[in-house]
Amino acid sequence: MVGQDRAASQADVAAIIHAEAFMNVHRDPKKRRDPFTLPGPWSTKDPNADVTPERRAELEEQLGRRSAFA
């Protein structure tokens, strides 16, 4: 299980994912807008950690010029 910070079995990971999915399917979106996220043996990584804001703006500009979707 690559990317885990703590030891956990595959059954533990499956139980966490299953419980999270069940809770989110049955939640009332009027009472709770954000989906539930349960703690697991993995850490949450920042998806923007490897790109500077300047580089991200440059990449978005390039994508805007090339993209078929406005």
PyMOL Python script that loads the backbone (N, CA, C, O; Angstrom):
from pymol import cmd

cmd.read_pdbstr("""\
ATOM      1  N   MET A   1       0.850  -1.175   0.000  1.00  0.00           N
ATOM      2  CA  MET A   1       0.000   0.000   0.000  1.00  0.00           C
ATOM      3  C   MET A   1       0.899   1.242   0.000  1.00  0.00           C
ATOM      4  O   MET A   1       1.251   1.775   1.052  1.00  0.00           O
ATOM      5  N   VAL A   2       1.246   1.670  -1.171  1.00  0.00           N
ATOM      6  CA  VAL A   2       2.149   2.794  -1.334  1.00  0.00           C
ATOM      7  C   VAL A   2       1.460   4.075  -0.883  1.00  0.00           C
ATOM      8  O   VAL A   2       0.280   4.284  -1.167  1.00  0.00           O
ATOM      9  N   GLY A   3       2.176   4.910  -0.198  1.00  0.00           N
ATOM     10  CA  GLY A   3       1.660   6.203   0.207  1.00  0.00           C
ATOM     11  C   GLY A   3       1.041   6.234   1.591  1.00  0.00           C
ATOM     12  O   GLY A   3       0.535   7.272   2.017  1.00  0.00           O
ATOM     13  N   GLN A   4       1.072   5.117   2.299  1.00  0.00           N
ATOM     14  CA  GLN A   4       0.504   5.101   3.641  1.00  0.00           C
ATOM     15  C   GLN A   4       1.525   5.613   4.648  1.00  0.00           C
ATOM     16  O   GLN A   4       2.723   5.350   4.538  1.00  0.00           O
ATOM     17  N   ASP A   5       1.024   6.341   5.621  1.00  0.00           N
ATOM     18  CA  ASP A   5       1.885   6.859   6.676  1.00  0.00           C
ATOM     19  C   ASP A   5       1.918   5.926   7.885  1.00  0.00           C
ATOM     20  O   ASP A   5       2.902   5.892   8.623  1.00  0.00           O
ATOM     21  N   ARG A   6       0.842   5.172   8.081  1.00  0.00           N
ATOM     22  CA  ARG A   6       0.741   4.252   9.211  1.00  0.00           C
ATOM     23  C   ARG A   6       0.395   2.859   8.688  1.00  0.00           C
ATOM     24  O   ARG A   6      -0.122   2.706   7.581  1.00  0.00           O
ATOM     25  N   ALA A   7       0.685   1.863   9.495  1.00  0.00           N
ATOM     26  CA  ALA A   7       0.387   0.484   9.101  1.00  0.00           C
ATOM     27  C   ALA A   7      -1.118   0.250   9.147  1.00  0.00           C
ATOM     28  O   ALA A   7      -1.788   0.628  10.108  1.00  0.00           O
ATOM     29  N   ALA A   8      -1.631  -0.370   8.111  1.00  0.00           N
ATOM     30  CA  ALA A   8      -3.038  -0.742   8.051  1.00  0.00           C
ATOM     31  C   ALA A   8      -3.182  -1.882   7.055  1.00  0.00           C
ATOM     32  O   ALA A   8      -2.438  -1.969   6.078  1.00  0.00           O
ATOM     33  N   SER A   9      -4.139  -2.744   7.312  1.00  0.00           N
ATOM     34  CA  SER A   9      -4.360  -3.852   6.390  1.00  0.00           C
ATOM     35  C   SER A   9      -5.245  -3.378   5.237  1.00  0.00           C
ATOM     36  O   SER A   9      -5.844  -2.305   5.295  1.00  0.00           O
ATOM     37  N   GLN A  10      -5.312  -4.185   4.209  1.00  0.00           N
ATOM     38  CA  GLN A  10      -6.191  -3.857   3.085  1.00  0.00           C
ATOM     39  C   GLN A  10      -7.646  -3.845   3.534  1.00  0.00           C
ATOM     40  O   GLN A  10      -8.448  -3.078   3.002  1.00  0.00           O
ATOM     41  N   ALA A  11      -7.997  -4.680   4.503  1.00  0.00           N
ATOM     42  CA  ALA A  11      -9.360  -4.700   5.038  1.00  0.00           C
ATOM     43  C   ALA A  11      -9.680  -3.382   5.752  1.00  0.00           C
ATOM     44  O   ALA A  11     -10.790  -2.864   5.633  1.00  0.00           O
ATOM     45  N   ASP A  12      -8.708  -2.844   6.490  1.00  0.00           N
ATOM     46  CA  ASP A  12      -8.911  -1.562   7.165  1.00  0.00           C
ATOM     47  C   ASP A  12      -9.154  -0.445   6.150  1.00  0.00           C
ATOM     48  O   ASP A  12     -10.061   0.371   6.316  1.00  0.00           O
ATOM     49  N   VAL A  13      -8.350  -0.418   5.120  1.00  0.00           N
ATOM     50  CA  VAL A  13      -8.486   0.612   4.089  1.00  0.00           C
ATOM     51  C   VAL A  13      -9.839   0.474   3.388  1.00  0.00           C
ATOM     52  O   VAL A  13     -10.514   1.472   3.137  1.00  0.00           O
ATOM     53  N   ALA A  14     -10.232  -0.757   3.074  1.00  0.00           N
ATOM     54  CA  ALA A  14     -11.524  -0.987   2.425  1.00  0.00           C
ATOM     55  C   ALA A  14     -12.671  -0.553   3.325  1.00  0.00           C
ATOM     56  O   ALA A  14     -13.647   0.020   2.841  1.00  0.00           O
ATOM     57  N   ALA A  15     -12.573  -0.815   4.625  1.00  0.00           N
ATOM     58  CA  ALA A  15     -13.628  -0.416   5.562  1.00  0.00           C
ATOM     59  C   ALA A  15     -13.742   1.102   5.641  1.00  0.00           C
ATOM     60  O   ALA A  15     -14.848   1.641   5.693  1.00  0.00           O
ATOM     61  N   ILE A  16     -12.614   1.787   5.650  1.00  0.00           N
ATOM     62  CA  ILE A  16     -12.633   3.257   5.706  1.00  0.00           C
ATOM     63  C   ILE A  16     -13.283   3.823   4.449  1.00  0.00           C
ATOM     64  O   ILE A  16     -14.139   4.703   4.533  1.00  0.00           O
ATOM     65  N   ILE A  17     -12.882   3.324   3.290  1.00  0.00           N
ATOM     66  CA  ILE A  17     -13.439   3.821   2.024  1.00  0.00           C
ATOM     67  C   ILE A  17     -14.927   3.508   1.928  1.00  0.00           C
ATOM     68  O   ILE A  17     -15.709   4.340   1.469  1.00  0.00           O
ATOM     69  N   HIS A  18     -15.318   2.313   2.358  1.00  0.00           N
ATOM     70  CA  HIS A  18     -16.730   1.921   2.316  1.00  0.00           C
ATOM     71  C   HIS A  18     -17.563   2.789   3.247  1.00  0.00           C
ATOM     72  O   HIS A  18     -18.637   3.251   2.862  1.00  0.00           O
ATOM     73  N   ALA A  19     -17.083   3.019   4.467  1.00  0.00           N
ATOM     74  CA  ALA A  19     -17.822   3.847   5.419  1.00  0.00           C
ATOM     75  C   ALA A  19     -17.949   5.281   4.907  1.00  0.00           C
ATOM     76  O   ALA A  19     -19.011   5.892   5.030  1.00  0.00           O
ATOM     77  N   GLU A  20     -16.887   5.812   4.341  1.00  0.00           N
ATOM     78  CA  GLU A  20     -16.914   7.165   3.786  1.00  0.00           C
ATOM     79  C   GLU A  20     -17.945   7.266   2.662  1.00  0.00           C
ATOM     80  O   GLU A  20     -18.722   8.219   2.612  1.00  0.00           O
ATOM     81  N   ALA A  21     -17.949   6.288   1.768  1.00  0.00           N
ATOM     82  CA  ALA A  21     -18.905   6.295   0.657  1.00  0.00           C
ATOM     83  C   ALA A  21     -20.331   6.187   1.166  1.00  0.00           C
ATOM     84  O   ALA A  21     -21.210   6.906   0.690  1.00  0.00           O
ATOM     85  N   PHE A  22     -20.582   5.297   2.132  1.00  0.00           N
ATOM     86  CA  PHE A  22     -21.923   5.122   2.691  1.00  0.00           C
ATOM     87  C   PHE A  22     -22.408   6.417   3.335  1.00  0.00           C
ATOM     88  O   PHE A  22     -23.546   6.835   3.122  1.00  0.00           O
ATOM     89  N   MET A  23     -21.539   7.050   4.123  1.00  0.00           N
ATOM     90  CA  MET A  23     -21.915   8.295   4.804  1.00  0.00           C
ATOM     91  C   MET A  23     -22.230   9.399   3.795  1.00  0.00           C
ATOM     92  O   MET A  23     -23.161  10.176   4.005  1.00  0.00           O
ATOM     93  N   ASN A  24     -21.476   9.476   2.718  1.00  0.00           N
ATOM     94  CA  ASN A  24     -21.684  10.540   1.741  1.00  0.00           C
ATOM     95  C   ASN A  24     -22.904  10.293   0.875  1.00  0.00           C
ATOM     96  O   ASN A  24     -23.558  11.246   0.452  1.00  0.00           O
ATOM     97  N   VAL A  25     -23.225   9.042   0.604  1.00  0.00           N
ATOM     98  CA  VAL A  25     -24.428   8.740  -0.181  1.00  0.00           C
ATOM     99  C   VAL A  25     -25.678   9.079   0.621  1.00  0.00           C
ATOM    100  O   VAL A  25     -26.673   9.538   0.061  1.00  0.00           O
ATOM    101  N   HIS A  26     -25.628   8.853   1.932  1.00  0.00           N
ATOM    102  CA  HIS A  26     -26.812   9.033   2.774  1.00  0.00           C
ATOM    103  C   HIS A  26     -26.836  10.353   3.541  1.00  0.00           C
ATOM    104  O   HIS A  26     -27.707  10.546   4.389  1.00  0.00           O
ATOM    105  N   ARG A  27     -25.915  11.255   3.271  1.00  0.00           N
ATOM    106  CA  ARG A  27     -25.917  12.534   3.989  1.00  0.00           C
ATOM    107  C   ARG A  27     -26.961  13.464   3.387  1.00  0.00           C
ATOM    108  O   ARG A  27     -27.326  13.331   2.219  1.00  0.00           O
ATOM    109  N   ASP A  28     -27.432  14.395   4.188  1.00  0.00           N
ATOM    110  CA  ASP A  28     -28.386  15.403   3.738  1.00  0.00           C
ATOM    111  C   ASP A  28     -27.585  16.614   3.270  1.00  0.00           C
ATOM    112  O   ASP A  28     -26.986  17.307   4.093  1.00  0.00           O
ATOM    113  N   PRO A  29     -27.562  16.886   1.951  1.00  0.00           N
ATOM    114  CA  PRO A  29     -26.728  18.000   1.465  1.00  0.00           C
ATOM    115  C   PRO A  29     -27.191  19.364   1.960  1.00  0.00           C
ATOM    116  O   PRO A  29     -26.422  20.324   1.921  1.00  0.00           O
ATOM    117  N   LYS A  30     -28.433  19.466   2.426  1.00  0.00           N
ATOM    118  CA  LYS A  30     -28.898  20.750   2.972  1.00  0.00           C
ATOM    119  C   LYS A  30     -28.288  21.007   4.342  1.00  0.00           C
ATOM    120  O   LYS A  30     -28.024  22.155   4.699  1.00  0.00           O
ATOM    121  N   LYS A  31     -28.064  19.953   5.106  1.00  0.00           N
ATOM    122  CA  LYS A  31     -27.481  20.102   6.436  1.00  0.00           C
ATOM    123  C   LYS A  31     -25.958  20.105   6.394  1.00  0.00           C
ATOM    124  O   LYS A  31     -25.309  20.795   7.180  1.00  0.00           O
ATOM    125  N   ARG A  32     -25.397  19.338   5.484  1.00  0.00           N
ATOM    126  CA  ARG A  32     -23.927  19.242   5.378  1.00  0.00           C
ATOM    127  C   ARG A  32     -23.542  19.308   3.913  1.00  0.00           C
ATOM    128  O   ARG A  32     -23.735  18.350   3.165  1.00  0.00           O
ATOM    129  N   ARG A  33     -23.002  20.434   3.514  1.00  0.00           N
ATOM    130  CA  ARG A  33     -22.638  20.639   2.101  1.00  0.00           C
ATOM    131  C   ARG A  33     -21.405  19.849   1.707  1.00  0.00           C
ATOM    132  O   ARG A  33     -21.368  19.241   0.638  1.00  0.00           O
ATOM    133  N   ASP A  34     -20.393  19.855   2.568  1.00  0.00           N
ATOM    134  CA  ASP A  34     -19.133  19.190   2.248  1.00  0.00           C
ATOM    135  C   ASP A  34     -19.236  17.694   2.527  1.00  0.00           C
ATOM    136  O   ASP A  34     -19.857  17.287   3.509  1.00  0.00           O
ATOM    137  N   PRO A  35     -18.639  16.884   1.680  1.00  0.00           N
ATOM    138  CA  PRO A  35     -18.659  15.442   1.931  1.00  0.00           C
ATOM    139  C   PRO A  35     -17.813  15.074   3.145  1.00  0.00           C
ATOM    140  O   PRO A  35     -16.886  15.794   3.517  1.00  0.00           O
ATOM    141  N   PHE A  36     -18.148  13.947   3.749  1.00  0.00           N
ATOM    142  CA  PHE A  36     -17.381  13.435   4.880  1.00  0.00           C
ATOM    143  C   PHE A  36     -16.046  12.885   4.394  1.00  0.00           C
ATOM    144  O   PHE A  36     -15.969  12.259   3.336  1.00  0.00           O
ATOM    145  N   THR A  37     -15.023  13.118   5.158  1.00  0.00           N
ATOM    146  CA  THR A  37     -13.725  12.487   4.914  1.00  0.00           C
ATOM    147  C   THR A  37     -13.241  11.918   6.241  1.00  0.00           C
ATOM    148  O   THR A  37     -13.056  12.649   7.214  1.00  0.00           O
ATOM    149  N   LEU A  38     -13.043  10.622   6.267  1.00  0.00           N
ATOM    150  CA  LEU A  38     -12.583   9.948   7.477  1.00  0.00           C
ATOM    151  C   LEU A  38     -11.067   9.873   7.485  1.00  0.00           C
ATOM    152  O   LEU A  38     -10.445   9.776   6.427  1.00  0.00           O
ATOM    153  N   PRO A  39     -10.470   9.917   8.661  1.00  0.00           N
ATOM    154  CA  PRO A  39      -9.011   9.785   8.719  1.00  0.00           C
ATOM    155  C   PRO A  39      -8.585   8.380   8.328  1.00  0.00           C
ATOM    156  O   PRO A  39      -9.248   7.401   8.670  1.00  0.00           O
ATOM    157  N   GLY A  40      -7.508   8.293   7.631  1.00  0.00           N
ATOM    158  CA  GLY A  40      -7.003   6.999   7.192  1.00  0.00           C
ATOM    159  C   GLY A  40      -5.513   6.907   7.409  1.00  0.00           C
ATOM    160  O   GLY A  40      -4.911   7.818   7.978  1.00  0.00           O
ATOM    161  N   PRO A  41      -4.906   5.822   6.964  1.00  0.00           N
ATOM    162  CA  PRO A  41      -3.466   5.647   7.158  1.00  0.00           C
ATOM    163  C   PRO A  41      -2.617   6.431   6.163  1.00  0.00           C
ATOM    164  O   PRO A  41      -1.397   6.270   6.136  1.00  0.00           O
ATOM    165  N   TRP A  42      -3.227   7.258   5.365  1.00  0.00           N
ATOM    166  CA  TRP A  42      -2.504   8.037   4.367  1.00  0.00           C
ATOM    167  C   TRP A  42      -2.602   9.514   4.730  1.00  0.00           C
ATOM    168  O   TRP A  42      -3.531   9.931   5.422  1.00  0.00           O
ATOM    169  N   SER A  43      -1.652  10.291   4.266  1.00  0.00           N
ATOM    170  CA  SER A  43      -1.690  11.731   4.526  1.00  0.00           C
ATOM    171  C   SER A  43      -2.278  12.440   3.314  1.00  0.00           C
ATOM    172  O   SER A  43      -2.202  11.939   2.192  1.00  0.00           O
ATOM    173  N   THR A  44      -2.854  13.587   3.543  1.00  0.00           N
ATOM    174  CA  THR A  44      -3.391  14.371   2.435  1.00  0.00           C
ATOM    175  C   THR A  44      -2.274  15.252   1.906  1.00  0.00           C
ATOM    176  O   THR A  44      -1.639  15.988   2.662  1.00  0.00           O
ATOM    177  N   LYS A  45      -2.045  15.176   0.640  1.00  0.00           N
ATOM    178  CA  LYS A  45      -0.967  15.922   0.008  1.00  0.00           C
ATOM    179  C   LYS A  45      -1.554  17.133  -0.723  1.00  0.00           C
ATOM    180  O   LYS A  45      -2.660  17.077  -1.260  1.00  0.00           O
ATOM    181  N   ASP A  46      -0.801  18.206  -0.732  1.00  0.00           N
ATOM    182  CA  ASP A  46      -1.214  19.412  -1.432  1.00  0.00           C
ATOM    183  C   ASP A  46      -0.970  19.214  -2.927  1.00  0.00           C
ATOM    184  O   ASP A  46       0.176  19.030  -3.338  1.00  0.00           O
ATOM    185  N   PRO A  47      -2.035  19.247  -3.761  1.00  0.00           N
ATOM    186  CA  PRO A  47      -1.822  19.025  -5.188  1.00  0.00           C
ATOM    187  C   PRO A  47      -1.059  20.156  -5.874  1.00  0.00           C
ATOM    188  O   PRO A  47      -0.574  19.987  -6.992  1.00  0.00           O
ATOM    189  N   ASN A  48      -0.951  21.300  -5.215  1.00  0.00           N
ATOM    190  CA  ASN A  48      -0.263  22.444  -5.799  1.00  0.00           C
ATOM    191  C   ASN A  48       1.150  22.619  -5.266  1.00  0.00           C
ATOM    192  O   ASN A  48       1.791  23.631  -5.549  1.00  0.00           O
ATOM    193  N   ALA A  49       1.647  21.660  -4.505  1.00  0.00           N
ATOM    194  CA  ALA A  49       2.945  21.816  -3.853  1.00  0.00           C
ATOM    195  C   ALA A  49       4.096  21.857  -4.844  1.00  0.00           C
ATOM    196  O   ALA A  49       5.120  22.478  -4.561  1.00  0.00           O
ATOM    197  N   ASP A  50       3.957  21.215  -5.997  1.00  0.00           N
ATOM    198  CA  ASP A  50       5.076  21.151  -6.927  1.00  0.00           C
ATOM    199  C   ASP A  50       5.036  22.228  -8.006  1.00  0.00           C
ATOM    200  O   ASP A  50       5.897  22.248  -8.886  1.00  0.00           O
ATOM    201  N   VAL A  51       4.046  23.127  -7.953  1.00  0.00           N
ATOM    202  CA  VAL A  51       3.911  24.172  -8.970  1.00  0.00           C
ATOM    203  C   VAL A  51       3.798  25.526  -8.267  1.00  0.00           C
ATOM    204  O   VAL A  51       2.981  25.702  -7.363  1.00  0.00           O
ATOM    205  N   THR A  52       4.624  26.473  -8.694  1.00  0.00           N
ATOM    206  CA  THR A  52       4.541  27.816  -8.122  1.00  0.00           C
ATOM    207  C   THR A  52       3.332  28.536  -8.723  1.00  0.00           C
ATOM    208  O   THR A  52       2.875  28.164  -9.804  1.00  0.00           O
ATOM    209  N   PRO A  53       2.809  29.552  -8.048  1.00  0.00           N
ATOM    210  CA  PRO A  53       1.665  30.291  -8.601  1.00  0.00           C
ATOM    211  C   PRO A  53       1.962  30.899  -9.970  1.00  0.00           C
ATOM    212  O   PRO A  53       1.083  30.942 -10.831  1.00  0.00           O
ATOM    213  N   GLU A  54       3.199  31.373 -10.177  1.00  0.00           N
ATOM    214  CA  GLU A  54       3.562  31.962 -11.475  1.00  0.00           C
ATOM    215  C   GLU A  54       3.539  30.901 -12.576  1.00  0.00           C
ATOM    216  O   GLU A  54       3.034  31.141 -13.673  1.00  0.00           O
ATOM    217  N   ARG A  55       4.091  29.728 -12.268  1.00  0.00           N
ATOM    218  CA  ARG A  55       4.125  28.641 -13.255  1.00  0.00           C
ATOM    219  C   ARG A  55       2.702  28.145 -13.544  1.00  0.00           C
ATOM    220  O   ARG A  55       2.378  27.830 -14.689  1.00  0.00           O
ATOM    221  N   ARG A  56       1.855  28.073 -12.514  1.00  0.00           N
ATOM    222  CA  ARG A  56       0.471  27.647 -12.717  1.00  0.00           C
ATOM    223  C   ARG A  56      -0.255  28.630 -13.632  1.00  0.00           C
ATOM    224  O   ARG A  56      -0.992  28.208 -14.523  1.00  0.00           O
ATOM    225  N   ALA A  57      -0.057  29.934 -13.428  1.00  0.00           N
ATOM    226  CA  ALA A  57      -0.690  30.941 -14.281  1.00  0.00           C
ATOM    227  C   ALA A  57      -0.213  30.802 -15.717  1.00  0.00           C
ATOM    228  O   ALA A  57      -1.001  30.929 -16.654  1.00  0.00           O
ATOM    229  N   GLU A  58       1.074  30.541 -15.889  1.00  0.00           N
ATOM    230  CA  GLU A  58       1.634  30.350 -17.228  1.00  0.00           C
ATOM    231  C   GLU A  58       1.027  29.113 -17.902  1.00  0.00           C
ATOM    232  O   GLU A  58       0.673  29.163 -19.080  1.00  0.00           O
ATOM    233  N   LEU A  59       0.910  28.033 -17.178  1.00  0.00           N
ATOM    234  CA  LEU A  59       0.338  26.803 -17.731  1.00  0.00           C
ATOM    235  C   LEU A  59      -1.148  26.980 -18.073  1.00  0.00           C
ATOM    236  O   LEU A  59      -1.614  26.475 -19.095  1.00  0.00           O
ATOM    237  N   GLU A  60      -1.885  27.694 -17.222  1.00  0.00           N
ATOM    238  CA  GLU A  60      -3.297  27.936 -17.501  1.00  0.00           C
ATOM    239  C   GLU A  60      -3.469  28.815 -18.737  1.00  0.00           C
ATOM    240  O   GLU A  60      -4.405  28.629 -19.515  1.00  0.00           O
ATOM    241  N   GLU A  61      -2.569  29.763 -18.911  1.00  0.00           N
ATOM    242  CA  GLU A  61      -2.615  30.611 -20.104  1.00  0.00           C
ATOM    243  C   GLU A  61      -2.358  29.781 -21.364  1.00  0.00           C
ATOM    244  O   GLU A  61      -3.058  29.939 -22.364  1.00  0.00           O
ATOM    245  N   GLN A  62      -1.362  28.903 -21.317  1.00  0.00           N
ATOM    246  CA  GLN A  62      -1.088  28.021 -22.450  1.00  0.00           C
ATOM    247  C   GLN A  62      -2.281  27.121 -22.754  1.00  0.00           C
ATOM    248  O   GLN A  62      -2.637  26.920 -23.915  1.00  0.00           O
ATOM    249  N   LEU A  63      -2.884  26.592 -21.722  1.00  0.00           N
ATOM    250  CA  LEU A  63      -4.046  25.734 -21.913  1.00  0.00           C
ATOM    251  C   LEU A  63      -5.201  26.510 -22.510  1.00  0.00           C
ATOM    252  O   LEU A  63      -5.922  25.994 -23.364  1.00  0.00           O
ATOM    253  N   GLY A  64      -5.385  27.740 -22.072  1.00  0.00           N
ATOM    254  CA  GLY A  64      -6.454  28.578 -22.628  1.00  0.00           C
ATOM    255  C   GLY A  64      -6.274  28.847 -24.123  1.00  0.00           C
ATOM    256  O   GLY A  64      -7.247  28.914 -24.874  1.00  0.00           O
ATOM    257  N   ARG A  65      -5.030  28.996 -24.538  1.00  0.00           N
ATOM    258  CA  ARG A  65      -4.757  29.231 -25.976  1.00  0.00           C
ATOM    259  C   ARG A  65      -4.975  27.987 -26.827  1.00  0.00           C
ATOM    260  O   ARG A  65      -5.397  28.089 -27.979  1.00  0.00           O
ATOM    261  N   ARG A  66      -4.690  26.811 -26.267  1.00  0.00           N
ATOM    262  CA  ARG A  66      -4.731  25.567 -27.030  1.00  0.00           C
ATOM    263  C   ARG A  66      -6.052  24.813 -26.916  1.00  0.00           C
ATOM    264  O   ARG A  66      -6.381  24.005 -27.784  1.00  0.00           O
ATOM    265  N   SER A  67      -6.790  25.063 -25.880  1.00  0.00           N
ATOM    266  CA  SER A  67      -7.967  24.257 -25.580  1.00  0.00           C
ATOM    267  C   SER A  67      -9.123  24.538 -26.558  1.00  0.00           C
ATOM    268  O   SER A  67      -9.344  25.674 -26.980  1.00  0.00           O
ATOM    269  N   ALA A  68      -9.839  23.480 -26.895  1.00  0.00           N
ATOM    270  CA  ALA A  68     -11.031  23.612 -27.726  1.00  0.00           C
ATOM    271  C   ALA A  68     -12.219  24.086 -26.902  1.00  0.00           C
ATOM    272  O   ALA A  68     -13.228  24.526 -27.453  1.00  0.00           O
ATOM    273  N   PHE A  69     -12.099  23.997 -25.584  1.00  0.00           N
ATOM    274  CA  PHE A  69     -13.179  24.405 -24.682  1.00  0.00           C
ATOM    275  C   PHE A  69     -12.844  25.759 -24.067  1.00  0.00           C
ATOM    276  O   PHE A  69     -11.790  25.927 -23.455  1.00  0.00           O
ATOM    277  N   ALA A  70     -13.734  26.708 -24.231  1.00  0.00           N
ATOM    278  CA  ALA A  70     -13.496  28.053 -23.714  1.00  0.00           C
ATOM    279  C   ALA A  70     -13.677  28.113 -22.226  1.00  0.00           C
ATOM    280  O   ALA A  70     -13.514  29.176 -21.627  1.00  0.00           O
TER     281      ALA A  70
END
""", "prot")
cmd.dss("prot")
cmd.show_as("cartoon", "prot")
cmd.util.cbc("prot")
cmd.orient("prot")
